[in-house]
Amino acid sequence: MAEQLAASVRWTQKLHFTGRAEFAHDVPVDHAPPLGEGQGISPMEVLLLSLAGCSGQTVMSLLEKMRQDVRAFSVTASGAKRDDHPRVFTEIRLEFRVGGTALDRGLVDKAVRLTEEKYCPVWAMLKGNVPITTSVILNSL
């Protein structure tokens, strides 16, 4: 039987909702003023956050298995949206910043490639609908 996941949002006021998933904390979801109060993450930002989180967890897991000495790591996801409705992303950019000692550029690139091609389900769901480009910045610590 396939694993089932669920998430829900509860309306609080204007366009502000409180989101929750099983085993998770409340997440404020809101729209920018004047429609909302800007007191939470927009749904499109949640989508970028999901991609950054999923790809980040996957890359880090792979780098640990590859015995890379990672001391600092971050992923930034940014996207350009259409001007017309529906205001979907027309492109997404992922920037991976990896800091450590004696990092192997080839292995870091391989971890990102495997994350895209095989292991990150969020990336797999998005990449058929929107171009996703990556950059990797290595910093020696």
CYANA upper distance limits for C-alpha pairs under 8 A (distance plus 0.5 A):
  5 LEU  CA     22 GLU  CA      8.27
  6 ALA  CA     21 ALA  CA      6.63
  6 ALA  CA     22 GLU  CA      7.35
  7 ALA  CA     19 GLY  CA      7.71
  7 ALA  CA     20 ARG  CA      6.21
  7 ALA  CA     21 ALA  CA      4.76
  7 ALA  CA     22 GLU  CA      7.40
  8 SER  CA     19 GLY  CA      6.14
  8 SER  CA     20 ARG  CA      6.02
  8 SER  CA     21 ALA  CA      6.95
  9 VAL  CA     17 PHE  CA      6.30
  9 VAL  CA     18 THR  CA      5.81
  9 VAL  CA     19 GLY  CA      4.63
  9 VAL  CA     20 ARG  CA      6.79
 10 ARG  CA     17 PHE  CA      5.70
 10 ARG  CA     18 THR  CA      5.68
 10 ARG  CA     19 GLY  CA      6.93
 11 TRP  CA     15 LEU  CA      7.87
 11 TRP  CA     16 HIS  CA      6.63
 11 TRP  CA     17 PHE  CA      4.81
 11 TRP  CA     18 THR  CA      7.02
 12 THR  CA     16 HIS  CA      6.22
 12 THR  CA     17 PHE  CA      5.95
 12 THR  CA     18 THR  CA      7.59
 13 GLN  CA     17 PHE  CA      7.77
 14 LYS  CA     35 LEU  CA      7.55
 14 LYS  CA     36 GLY  CA      6.29
 14 LYS  CA     37 GLU  CA      8.27
 15 LEU  CA     30 ASP  CA      6.21
 15 LEU  CA     31 HIS  CA      6.50
 15 LEU  CA     35 LEU  CA      7.12
 15 LEU  CA     36 GLY  CA      5.51
 15 LEU  CA     37 GLU  CA      8.23
 16 HIS  CA     28 PRO  CA      7.74
 16 HIS  CA     29 VAL  CA      6.29
 16 HIS  CA     30 ASP  CA      4.84
 16 HIS  CA     31 HIS  CA      7.35
 16 HIS  CA     36 GLY  CA      6.91
 16 HIS  CA     37 GLU  CA      7.81
 16 HIS  CA     39 GLN  CA      7.87
 16 HIS  CA     40 GLY  CA      7.96
 17 PHE  CA     28 PRO  CA      6.61
 17 PHE  CA     29 VAL  CA      5.64
 17 PHE  CA     30 ASP  CA      6.74
 18 THR  CA     26 ASP  CA      6.70
 18 THR  CA     27 VAL  CA      6.18
 18 THR  CA     28 PRO  CA      5.27
 18 THR  CA     29 VAL  CA      6.46
 19 GLY  CA     26 ASP  CA      6.14
 19 GLY  CA     27 VAL  CA      5.38
 19 GLY  CA     28 PRO  CA      6.61
 19 GLY  CA     29 VAL  CA      7.11
 20 ARG  CA     24 ALA  CA      6.78
 20 ARG  CA     25 HIS  CA      6.84
 20 ARG  CA     26 ASP  CA      5.56
 20 ARG  CA     27 VAL  CA      6.73
 21 ALA  CA     25 HIS  CA      8.00
 21 ALA  CA     26 ASP  CA      8.47
 27 VAL  CA     40 GLY  CA      8.05
 27 VAL  CA     41 ILE  CA      8.44
 28 PRO  CA     39 GLN  CA      7.43
 28 PRO  CA     40 GLY  CA      4.98
 28 PRO  CA     41 ILE  CA      6.74
 29 VAL  CA     39 GLN  CA      7.81
 29 VAL  CA     40 GLY  CA      4.95
 29 VAL  CA     41 ILE  CA      5.25
 29 VAL  CA     42 SER  CA      6.10
 29 VAL  CA     43 PRO  CA      7.23
 30 ASP  CA     36 GLY  CA      6.52
 30 ASP  CA     37 GLU  CA      7.29
 30 ASP  CA     38 GLY  CA      6.13
 30 ASP  CA     39 GLN  CA      6.27
 30 ASP  CA     40 GLY  CA      5.14
 30 ASP  CA     41 ILE  CA      6.26
 30 ASP  CA     42 SER  CA      5.90
 30 ASP  CA     43 PRO  CA      8.24
 31 HIS  CA     35 LEU  CA      6.76
 31 HIS  CA     36 GLY  CA      4.99
 31 HIS  CA     37 GLU  CA      7.02
 31 HIS  CA     38 GLY  CA      5.93
 31 HIS  CA     39 GLN  CA      8.23
 31 HIS  CA     40 GLY  CA      7.89
 31 HIS  CA     41 ILE  CA      8.08
 31 HIS  CA     42 SER  CA      6.13
 32 ALA  CA     36 GLY  CA      5.63
 32 ALA  CA     37 GLU  CA      6.39
 32 ALA  CA     38 GLY  CA      4.82
 32 ALA  CA     39 GLN  CA      8.46
 32 ALA  CA     42 SER  CA      8.21
 33 PRO  CA     37 GLU  CA      5.68
 33 PRO  CA     38 GLY  CA      6.42
 41 ILE  CA     45 GLU  CA      6.51
 41 ILE  CA     46 VAL  CA      6.85
 42 SER  CA     46 VAL  CA      6.77
 43 PRO  CA     47 LEU  CA      6.91
 44 MET  CA     48 LEU  CA      7.00
 45 GLU  CA     49 LEU  CA      6.51
 46 VAL  CA     50 SER  CA      6.54
 47 LEU  CA     51 LEU  CA      6.89
 48 LEU  CA     52 ALA  CA      6.61
 48 LEU  CA     77 ALA  CA      6.19
 48 LEU  CA     78 SER  CA      7.39
 48 LEU  CA     79 GLY  CA      8.19
 49 LEU  CA     53 GLY  CA      6.40
 49 LEU  CA     77 ALA  CA      7.62
 50 SER  CA     54 CYS  CA      6.43
 50 SER  CA    122 VAL  CA      7.46
 51 LEU  CA     55 SER  CA      6.43
 51 LEU  CA     77 ALA  CA      7.80
 51 LEU  CA    122 VAL  CA      6.13
 51 LEU  CA    123 TRP  CA      6.69
 52 ALA  CA     56 GLY  CA      6.26
 52 ALA  CA     75 VAL  CA      6.19
 52 ALA  CA     76 THR  CA      6.87
 52 ALA  CA     77 ALA  CA      6.21
 52 ALA  CA     94 LEU  CA      7.88
 53 GLY  CA     57 GLN  CA      6.54
 53 GLY  CA     75 VAL  CA      8.19
 54 CYS  CA     58 THR  CA      6.69
 54 CYS  CA    120 CYS  CA      6.54
 54 CYS  CA    121 PRO  CA      8.08
 54 CYS  CA    122 VAL  CA      7.03
 54 CYS  CA    123 TRP  CA      8.38
 55 SER  CA     59 VAL  CA      6.50
 55 SER  CA    112 VAL  CA      8.43
 55 SER  CA    115 THR  CA      6.77
 55 SER  CA    116 GLU  CA      8.21
 55 SER  CA    120 CYS  CA      6.29
 55 SER  CA    122 VAL  CA      8.35
 55 SER  CA    123 TRP  CA      7.78
 56 GLY  CA     60 MET  CA      6.56
 56 GLY  CA     74 SER  CA      7.71
 56 GLY  CA     75 VAL  CA      6.64
 57 GLN  CA     61 SER  CA      6.58
 58 THR  CA     62 LEU  CA      6.75
 58 THR  CA    115 THR  CA      6.53
 58 THR  CA    119 TYR  CA      7.35
 58 THR  CA    120 CYS  CA      6.95
 59 VAL  CA     63 LEU  CA      6.57
 59 VAL  CA    111 ALA  CA      5.91
 59 VAL  CA    112 VAL  CA      6.39
 59 VAL  CA    115 THR  CA      6.68
 60 MET  CA     64 GLU  CA      6.63
 61 SER  CA     65 LYS  CA      6.92
 62 LEU  CA     66 MET  CA      6.63
 62 LEU  CA    111 ALA  CA      6.29
 63 LEU  CA     67 ARG  CA      6.70
 63 LEU  CA     68 GLN  CA      5.91
 63 LEU  CA     70 VAL  CA      8.18
 63 LEU  CA    107 LEU  CA      8.04
 63 LEU  CA    108 VAL  CA      7.37
 63 LEU  CA    111 ALA  CA      6.99
 64 GLU  CA     68 GLN  CA      6.34
 64 GLU  CA     69 ASP  CA      8.17
 64 GLU  CA     70 VAL  CA      8.41
 66 MET  CA    107 LEU  CA      7.79
 68 GLN  CA    100 GLY  CA      8.44
 68 GLN  CA    102 ALA  CA      8.29
 68 GLN  CA    103 LEU  CA      6.54
 68 GLN  CA    104 ASP  CA      7.89
 69 ASP  CA    100 GLY  CA      6.03
 69 ASP  CA    101 THR  CA      6.28
 69 ASP  CA    102 ALA  CA      7.65
 69 ASP  CA    103 LEU  CA      7.18
 70 VAL  CA     98 VAL  CA      7.33
 70 VAL  CA     99 GLY  CA      6.30
 70 VAL  CA    100 GLY  CA      4.94
 70 VAL  CA    101 THR  CA      7.51
 70 VAL  CA    103 LEU  CA      8.05
 71 ARG  CA     98 VAL  CA      8.33
 71 ARG  CA     99 GLY  CA      6.07
 71 ARG  CA    100 GLY  CA      5.24
 71 ARG  CA    101 THR  CA      8.21
 71 ARG  CA    141 LEU  CA      7.99
 72 ALA  CA     97 ARG  CA      8.29
 72 ALA  CA     98 VAL  CA      6.38
 72 ALA  CA     99 GLY  CA      5.18
 72 ALA  CA    100 GLY  CA      6.99
 73 PHE  CA     96 PHE  CA      7.89
 73 PHE  CA     97 ARG  CA      6.04
 73 PHE  CA     98 VAL  CA      5.17
 73 PHE  CA     99 GLY  CA      6.64
 74 SER  CA     96 PHE  CA      6.43
 74 SER  CA     97 ARG  CA      5.73
 74 SER  CA     98 VAL  CA      7.31
 75 VAL  CA     94 LEU  CA      7.18
 75 VAL  CA     95 GLU  CA      6.02
 75 VAL  CA     96 PHE  CA      5.14
 75 VAL  CA     97 ARG  CA      6.84
 76 THR  CA     93 ARG  CA      8.43
 76 THR  CA     94 LEU  CA      6.16
 76 THR  CA     95 GLU  CA      5.60
 76 THR  CA     96 PHE  CA      7.21
 77 ALA  CA     92 ILE  CA      7.34
 77 ALA  CA     93 ARG  CA      6.14
 77 ALA  CA     94 LEU  CA      5.13
 77 ALA  CA     95 GLU  CA      7.06
 78 SER  CA     92 ILE  CA      6.14
 78 SER  CA     93 ARG  CA      5.76
 78 SER  CA     94 LEU  CA      7.18
 79 GLY  CA     89 PHE  CA      6.52
 79 GLY  CA     90 THR  CA      7.87
 79 GLY  CA     91 GLU  CA      6.10
 79 GLY  CA     92 ILE  CA      4.70
 79 GLY  CA     93 ARG  CA      6.63
 80 ALA  CA     89 PHE  CA      5.95
 80 ALA  CA     90 THR  CA      6.22
 80 ALA  CA     91 GLU  CA      6.05
 80 ALA  CA     92 ILE  CA      7.11
 81 LYS  CA     87 ARG  CA      6.15
 81 LYS  CA     88 VAL  CA      5.85
 81 LYS  CA     89 PHE  CA      4.71
 81 LYS  CA     90 THR  CA      5.98
 81 LYS  CA     91 GLU  CA      7.92
 82 ARG  CA     86 PRO  CA      8.02
 82 ARG  CA     87 ARG  CA      5.35
 82 ARG  CA     88 VAL  CA      6.27
 82 ARG  CA     89 PHE  CA      6.83
 82 ARG  CA     90 THR  CA      6.73
 83 ASP  CA     87 ARG  CA      6.65
 89 PHE  CA    130 VAL  CA      7.18
 90 THR  CA    130 VAL  CA      6.37
 90 THR  CA    131 PRO  CA      7.62
 91 GLU  CA    130 VAL  CA      6.11
 91 GLU  CA    131 PRO  CA      5.56
 91 GLU  CA    132 ILE  CA      6.54
 91 GLU  CA    133 THR  CA      8.41
 92 ILE  CA    130 VAL  CA      7.58
 92 ILE  CA    131 PRO  CA      6.81
 92 ILE  CA    132 ILE  CA      5.27
 92 ILE  CA    133 THR  CA      6.95
 93 ARG  CA    132 ILE  CA      6.14
 93 ARG  CA    133 THR  CA      5.42
 93 ARG  CA    134 THR  CA      6.28
 93 ARG  CA    135 SER  CA      8.42
 94 LEU  CA    132 ILE  CA      7.71
 94 LEU  CA    133 THR  CA      6.69
 94 LEU  CA    134 THR  CA      5.21
 94 LEU  CA    135 SER  CA      6.91
 95 GLU  CA    134 THR  CA      6.24
 95 GLU  CA    135 SER  CA      5.38
 95 GLU  CA    136 VAL  CA      6.42
 95 GLU  CA    137 ILE  CA      8.02
 96 PHE  CA    134 THR  CA      8.03
 96 PHE  CA    135 SER  CA      6.70
 96 PHE  CA    136 VAL  CA      5.29
 96 PHE  CA    137 ILE  CA      6.70
 97 ARG  CA    136 VAL  CA      6.47
 97 ARG  CA    137 ILE  CA      5.31
 97 ARG  CA    138 LEU  CA      6.56
 97 ARG  CA    139 ASN  CA      8.05
 98 VAL  CA    136 VAL  CA      7.99
 98 VAL  CA    137 ILE  CA      6.73
 98 VAL  CA    138 LEU  CA      5.51
 98 VAL  CA    139 ASN  CA      6.67
 99 GLY  CA    103 LEU  CA      8.38
 99 GLY  CA    138 LEU  CA      6.29
 99 GLY  CA    139 ASN  CA      5.01
 99 GLY  CA    140 SER  CA      6.12
 99 GLY  CA    141 LEU  CA      6.56
100 GLY  CA    139 ASN  CA      7.08
100 GLY  CA    140 SER  CA      5.76
100 GLY  CA    141 LEU  CA      5.50
101 THR  CA    140 SER  CA      6.06
101 THR  CA    141 LEU  CA      6.13
102 ALA  CA    140 SER  CA      7.74
103 LEU  CA    108 VAL  CA      8.13
103 LEU  CA    138 LEU  CA      8.30
103 LEU  CA    140 SER  CA      8.05
104 ASP  CA    108 VAL  CA      6.85
105 ARG  CA    109 ASP  CA      6.62
105 ARG  CA    138 LEU  CA      8.13
106 GLY  CA    110 LYS  CA      6.57
107 LEU  CA    111 ALA  CA      6.61
108 VAL  CA    112 VAL  CA      6.94
109 ASP  CA    113 ARG  CA      6.64
109 ASP  CA    136 VAL  CA      7.96
110 LYS  CA    114 LEU  CA      6.54
111 ALA  CA    115 THR  CA      6.57
112 VAL  CA    116 GLU  CA      6.82
113 ARG  CA    117 GLU  CA      6.55
114 LEU  CA    118 LYS  CA      5.92
114 LEU  CA    119 TYR  CA      6.93
115 THR  CA    119 TYR  CA      5.34
115 THR  CA    120 CYS  CA      5.76
116 GLU  CA    120 CYS  CA      6.66
116 GLU  CA    123 TRP  CA      6.65
116 GLU  CA    124 ALA  CA      7.45
117 GLU  CA    124 ALA  CA      7.94
118 LYS  CA    124 ALA  CA      8.31
120 CYS  CA    124 ALA  CA      6.81
121 PRO  CA    125 MET  CA      6.70
122 VAL  CA    126 LEU  CA      6.87
123 TRP  CA    127 LYS  CA      6.34
124 ALA  CA    128 GLY  CA      7.86
125 MET  CA    129 ASN  CA      8.36
126 LEU  CA    130 VAL  CA      6.60
127 LYS  CA    131 PRO  CA      6.50
127 LYS  CA    132 ILE  CA      6.83
